């Protein structure tokens, strides 16, 4: 009785290591994000997240190399390489999207519905304490004009309602959106304008963004202007414009429900 020897092609080492590195990169990215969320946000604390993506990039390149070796030499491990490749794509997708935003959106981190006279942030003890003593700096006029080109829908909210009612609606909109309202002043007094100051945090990294809202009376109702500014970095990846849009939608919804 003769035995037949069957020699199987070896599994691609590049495929094996690409999956290992992809899983390791996923773990490190998740831990780095959790570590960032648990502390005070800063540019320095972003370094571990950036470092974690080195492993993801290496895994991606190894997966590509594995496909080439498997095609050329007939090695096994296609499924392993595909798993690593798809996991890397999933992890790299937010980075690619961020790069697209960086190339297409204006380089600003402070968006206002009034580019000529943006609402000013409160300098009260309560507001300064909540912002860690930080007052978002004024944005040069030329950069505000670039904002108008990049975010044409960030415009004032005009309501056919008295300023006092508009103030209550704006405050409720802040609460509904999950923002922390620091303080407010109802319309009246010498200027006739009301204001609200609030703080919002991003969902993933829990970054702080500062918000100030101004409510002015008009002959035919009221006007609401909102300004949202990021504390970290000089580019917000469109976060402040999206926040302003969400606020506008919430205000409109509350007006319809009156």
C-alpha positions in Angstrom: 0.0 0.0 0.0 1.5 3.3 -1.1 1.0 6.6 0.6 0.5 9.7 -1.5 2.3 12.8 -0.1 0.4 16.0 -0.6 2.4 19.2 -0.4 0.2 22.2 0.4 1.4 25.7 -0.4 2.5 27.6 2.7 0.3 30.4 4.1 1.6 33.9 3.2 3.6 35.3 6.1 2.7 38.8 4.9 -1.0 37.9 5.2 -0.5 36.5 8.8 1.4 39.6 9.9 -1.0 42.0 8.2 -3.9 40.6 10.3 -1.9 40.6 13.5 -0.8 44.2 13.0 -4.4 45.2 12.0 -5.8 43.7 15.2 -3.0 45.2 17.2 -3.6 48.6 15.6 -7.3 48.4 16.3 -6.6 47.7 20.0 -4.1 50.5 20.3 -6.4 53.0 18.5 -9.3 52.1 20.8 -7.1 52.3 24.0 -5.6 55.6 22.8 -9.0 57.1 22.2 -10.3 56.0 25.6 -7.2 57.5 27.2 -7.7 60.7 25.4 -11.4 60.9 26.4 -10.6 60.3 30.1 -8.3 63.3 30.4 -8.0 67.0 29.5 -7.9 67.4 25.7 -4.6 68.7 24.3 -2.6 68.4 21.1 0.1 66.4 23.0 -2.5 63.8 24.0 -3.3 63.1 20.3 0.2 61.7 19.8 -0.8 58.1 21.0 -3.7 58.0 18.5 -1.4 59.1 15.7 1.2 56.5 16.7 -1.4 53.8 16.7 -2.2 54.5 13.1 1.4 53.7 12.2 0.5 50.0 12.9 -2.6 50.3 10.9 -0.7 51.7 7.9 1.9 48.9 8.2 -0.9 46.3 8.3 -2.4 47.9 5.2 0.8 47.8 3.3 1.5 44.2 4.3 -2.0 43.2 3.2 -1.2 44.6 -0.3 2.1 42.8 -0.3 0.3 39.6 0.7 -2.0 39.9 -2.3 0.9 40.3 -4.6 2.8 37.3 -3.2 -0.3 35.1 -3.3 -0.9 36.0 -6.9 2.7 35.5 -8.0 3.6 32.4 -5.9 0.3 30.7 -5.2 0.6 30.9 -1.5 -2.5 30.4 0.7 -4.0 33.1 3.0 -6.3 35.1 0.8 -9.0 35.2 3.4 -6.6 36.3 6.1 -5.3 39.1 3.8 -8.8 40.2 3.0 -9.7 40.4 6.7 -6.7 42.6 7.4 -7.3 44.7 4.3 -11.0 45.4 5.2 -10.1 46.1 8.9 -7.5 48.6 7.8 -9.9 50.3 5.4 -12.4 50.6 8.3 -9.8 52.3 10.5 -8.3 54.5 7.8 -11.7 55.7 6.5 -12.1 58.5 9.2 -8.5 59.6 8.4 -9.2 59.7 4.7 -12.4 61.7 5.3 -10.5 64.1 7.6 -7.9 64.6 4.9 -10.7 65.4 2.3 -12.2 67.9 4.7 -8.8 69.5 5.3 -8.4 70.0 1.5 -11.9 71.3 0.8 -13.0 73.3 3.9 -11.7 76.7 5.1 -8.9 76.5 7.6 -10.9 77.9 10.6 -12.1 76.7 13.9 -14.5 79.5 14.8 -17.7 79.9 12.9 -20.3 82.7 13.3 -23.6 83.5 11.6 -22.6 87.1 11.8 -19.2 87.7 10.1 -19.3 91.5 10.4 -20.1 91.6 14.1 -19.7 88.1 15.6 -21.3 87.6 19.1 -18.8 88.1 21.9 -18.1 85.5 24.5 -18.9 86.2 28.1 -16.0 87.1 30.4 -17.9 86.5 33.6 -16.3 84.5 36.4 -18.7 81.6 35.7 -18.0 81.5 31.9 -14.2 81.9 32.3 -14.2 79.2 35.0 -16.0 76.8 32.7 -13.7 77.6 29.8 -10.5 77.3 31.9 -9.9 81.0 31.6 -9.9 80.9 27.8 -11.6 83.5 25.7 -11.7 82.5 22.0 -9.8 85.1 20.1 -11.3 87.3 17.4 -11.0 86.0 13.8 -9.6 88.4 11.2 -12.1 89.7 8.7 -10.5 88.0 5.7 -10.8 84.6 7.4 -14.5 85.3 8.2 -15.1 85.9 4.5 -13.5 82.6 3.7 -16.0 81.1 6.2 -18.9 82.5 4.2 -17.6 80.8 1.1 -17.0 77.5 2.8 -20.2 77.5 5.0 -22.8 79.6 3.1 -25.7 78.1 5.1 -24.3 79.5 8.4 -26.6 82.6 8.5 -28.6 84.4 11.1 -31.9 82.9 12.3 -34.8 85.4 11.8 -38.0 84.7 13.7 -41.4 86.5 13.6 -41.5 86.2 17.4 -40.6 88.7 20.2 -37.0 88.5 21.4 -38.1 87.3 24.8 -39.8 84.2 23.3 -36.8 83.7 20.9 -34.5 83.7 23.9 -36.5 80.9 25.6 -36.5 78.9 22.4 -32.8 79.3 22.0 -32.1 78.2 25.6 -34.4 75.2 25.2 -32.6 74.3 21.9 -29.3 74.3 23.7 -30.6 71.9 26.4 -32.2 69.6 23.8 -28.9 69.4 21.9 -27.1 68.3 25.1 -25.0 71.5 25.5 -24.1 72.8 29.0 -25.6 76.2 29.4 -23.2 78.3 31.5 -25.2 81.5 31.8 -27.8 83.6 30.1 -29.3 87.1 30.1 -32.8 87.7 28.7 -33.3 90.5 26.1 -33.7 93.9 27.6 -31.5 96.6 29.2 -29.6 99.2 27.3 -28.7 97.2 24.2 -32.0 95.3 24.1 -30.1 92.1 23.2 -30.1 88.8 25.1 -27.3 86.2 25.2 -26.5 82.7 26.1 -23.1 81.0 26.7 -22.7 77.3 26.5 -20.2 74.4 26.1 -20.5 71.4 23.8 -18.4 68.3 23.5 -17.7 66.1 20.5 -19.0 62.6 20.5 -15.8 60.5 19.9 -12.9 62.4 21.4 -15.0 64.6 23.7 -13.4 67.8 22.6 -14.6 71.0 24.1 -16.2 73.7 21.9 -17.4 77.0 23.2 -20.7 78.6 22.0 -22.2 82.0 22.4 -25.7 83.1 21.2 -27.0 86.6 20.8 -30.7 87.4 20.5 -31.7 90.9 19.2 -35.1 92.4 18.8 -36.3 93.5 15.4 -39.2 95.6 14.2 -40.8 92.4 12.8 -39.6 89.9 15.4 -36.1 88.9 16.5 -32.8 87.7 15.1 -30.6 85.0 16.6 -26.9 84.8 15.9 -24.7 81.9 17.1 -20.9 81.5 17.2 -19.2 78.2 17.9 -15.4 78.0 18.4 -13.1 75.0 19.0 -10.6 75.1 21.8 -8.1 72.7 20.3 -6.3 73.4 17.0 -6.9 75.8 14.2 -9.1 73.5 12.0 -12.4 72.0 13.1 -13.2 69.6 10.3 -16.5 71.3 9.8 -17.7 70.6 13.4 -18.7 74.1 14.3 -20.7 74.6 11.1 -22.5 71.3 11.7 -23.3 72.4 15.3 -24.7 75.7 14.1 -26.9 73.8 11.5 -28.1 71.5 14.2 -29.0 74.5 16.4 -30.9 76.1 13.6 -32.9 72.9 12.9 -33.8 72.6 16.6 -34.9 76.2 16.8 -37.1 75.7 13.8 -38.6 72.6 15.2 -39.4 74.3 18.5 -41.0 77.2 16.7 -43.2 74.7 14.8 -44.2 73.0 18.0 -45.4 76.2 19.7 
